[in-house]
Amino acid sequence: MSSTRRGEGDRGIERVPLRDVATEVPPEARREPPTRPPEPLPVTAWVTDGRGRTFQADGEALAWTPRAVYVRYVDPVGREGFAWLWASAVTRR
């Protein structure tokens, strides 16, 4: 049984609610098998949320294809989110 509360991730950080989840790339942009590093890579990413707000966030690249990167990010309110973003929107720190 998980010790985290509803709405919290494994790290005890509140998760981004559905209304604010990041806009993801279309599935066609990530059809190729992703590369998964042994350890997440620190990145900075431009994220557009479900309300159309854009912000730059620190995060970790968990996987990628030539066109898209699967990022764990922390939004401006401090909530944890996960999204497939365009590779051009992600920069390694």
Salt bridges, closest charged atoms under 4 A:
GLU8 OE2 - ARG5 NH2 2.62
ASP20 OD1 - ARG51 NE 2.67
ASP20 OD1 - ARG53 NH2 3.06
ASP20 OD2 - ARG79 NH2 3.10
GLU28 OE2 - ARG31 NH2 3.97
ASP49 OD2 - ARG53 NE 2.80
ASP58 OD1 - ARG93 NE 3.77
GLU60 OE1 - ARG11 NH2 3.72
GLU60 OE1 - ARG72 NH1 3.99
ASP75 OD2 - ARG79 NE 2.83
GLU80 OE2 - ARG11 NH1 2.99
GLU80 OE1 - ARG15 NE 3.36
GLU80 OE2 - ARG72 NE 2.60
